[in-house]
Amino acid sequence: MSRNSTAATDQQAGSNNDDVIATAELRAERAAAILAVDTPVTDQGIDFVSGTDAGCTMSMTIRPEQCNSHGICHGGITMMLADTAAAYALNTGEVTPQWVSSTSQSSFIAPGRVGHTLLAEAQLHPRRGRSCLVDIRVIDQEGTIVLETRNMMVRMA
């Protein structure tokens, strides 16, 4: 599908997004700009790995202070990684990032442990107006699934 026909389809679906297709390099530049002001994300050590029009990958190495009393990564921090991947999958594709999560349904499969590097891989579904469904899988460095979640994202404006 050409850029123009994709933009036309997106506009018909109710989005005012004028930058539907973004190169990997442009997405990396936009991610760097967002990360520069996204203190909660950078404080957790979350990094942008890559992004395409189909999704995004973010990473985080688990630190001792991110673990709960059971010695495993706190679920809220693992969810933050997944939620960040979903948001960056959409927001790095636009000139003005305005996508946020409205709902999330999650399953914790295995624990993350200190020193493990987690990868959150967000896969976008087709947009429906100002909403978009995103499936996110968080895996560790051995490929073990840690978390699977599905977020409904909404565009604020």
C-alpha positions in Angstrom: 0.0 0.0 0.0 1.5 3.4 -0.9 2.0 6.2 1.7 -0.8 8.2 0.1 -3.4 5.4 0.1 -2.4 4.5 3.7 -2.8 8.1 4.8 -6.2 8.3 3.0 -7.4 5.1 4.7 -6.2 6.4 8.1 -8.0 9.7 7.6 -11.2 7.9 6.6 -11.0 5.9 9.8 -11.2 9.2 11.7 -7.6 10.0 12.5 -6.0 13.4 11.9 -2.6 11.7 11.7 -0.6 13.1 8.7 2.4 10.9 9.1 1.3 7.3 9.0 4.4 5.7 7.6 7.7 6.4 9.3 11.1 4.9 8.6 13.0 3.0 11.2 15.5 5.9 11.4 12.8 8.5 11.9 11.1 6.3 14.6 14.5 6.1 16.4 14.9 9.8 16.3 11.4 10.3 17.6 11.9 7.7 20.4 15.1 9.6 21.5 13.1 12.8 21.7 10.3 11.2 23.7 12.8 9.4 26.0 14.5 12.8 26.7 11.4 13.9 28.6 9.9 10.5 29.6 11.6 10.3 33.1 9.5 7.5 34.5 10.6 5.3 31.6 14.3 6.3 31.6 14.4 5.9 35.4 13.5 2.2 35.0 16.3 1.8 32.4 13.8 1.2 29.5 15.4 1.6 26.1 14.0 1.8 22.5 15.4 -1.0 20.4 13.5 -0.7 17.1 10.3 0.3 15.5 8.4 -0.2 12.3 4.8 0.5 11.1 3.9 -3.0 12.4 5.2 -2.5 16.0 8.1 -1.7 18.3 10.6 -3.4 20.6 11.8 -1.9 23.9 14.3 -3.4 26.4 15.1 -3.3 30.1 17.7 -5.1 32.3 16.2 -5.9 35.7 18.0 -4.2 38.6 17.8 -5.3 42.3 15.7 -2.3 43.2 13.0 -3.4 40.7 12.4 -6.7 42.5 9.8 -7.4 45.1 10.0 -9.3 48.3 9.9 -12.6 46.3 13.2 -11.7 44.6 11.5 -11.3 41.2 10.8 -8.2 39.0 7.7 -6.4 40.3 4.8 -7.0 38.0 4.1 -3.3 37.7 7.5 -2.7 36.3 7.2 -5.5 33.8 3.8 -4.0 32.8 5.4 -0.6 32.5 7.9 -2.0 30.0 5.0 -3.6 28.0 2.9 -0.5 28.1 5.8 1.7 27.0 6.4 -0.6 24.0 2.7 -0.2 23.0 2.8 3.6 23.3 6.1 4.0 21.4 4.9 1.7 18.7 2.2 4.3 17.9 3.8 7.5 19.1 7.1 7.2 17.1 5.0 6.9 14.0 3.5 10.4 14.4 4.7 14.0 14.4 2.7 14.7 17.5 2.7 11.7 19.9 -0.8 11.5 21.5 -1.4 7.7 22.1 -2.1 6.4 25.6 -3.4 3.1 27.0 -7.1 3.0 28.0 -7.3 -0.7 29.0 -4.9 -3.7 29.4 -5.5 -7.4 29.9 -2.4 -9.3 31.0 -1.1 -12.7 31.9 2.1 -13.1 33.8 3.7 -16.4 32.6 7.2 -16.5 34.2 9.2 -14.3 36.6 11.9 -11.9 35.5 15.0 -12.0 37.6 17.8 -9.6 38.5 20.2 -9.3 35.6 17.8 -10.6 33.0 17.3 -8.4 30.0 13.6 -8.2 29.0 12.4 -7.4 25.5 8.9 -6.1 25.0 7.6 -6.7 21.5 4.5 -4.7 20.6 2.5 -5.7 17.5 -0.1 -3.2 16.2 -3.5 -4.2 14.9 -5.2 -2.0 12.3 -6.3 1.3 13.7 -10.0 2.0 14.2 -10.5 5.7 14.2 -8.9 7.0 17.4 -8.2 3.5 18.9 -5.8 0.7 18.2 -5.4 -2.7 19.7 -1.8 -3.7 20.5 -0.5 -7.2 21.5 2.7 -7.1 23.6 4.9 -10.1 24.5 7.7 -9.7 27.0 10.5 -12.2 26.9 13.8 -12.7 28.7 17.2 -13.2 27.1 16.6 -16.9 26.8 13.3 -16.4 24.9 11.1 -17.4 27.9 7.8 -15.6 27.8 7.4 -13.4 31.0 4.3 -11.5 30.2 1.6 -11.4 27.5 -0.7 -8.4 27.4 -3.2 -6.7 25.1 -3.7 -3.0 25.3 -6.4 -0.8 23.8 -4.7 2.4 22.9 -6.6 5.7 22.3 -5.5 8.9 20.6 -6.0 11.8 22.9 -6.7 14.4 20.1 
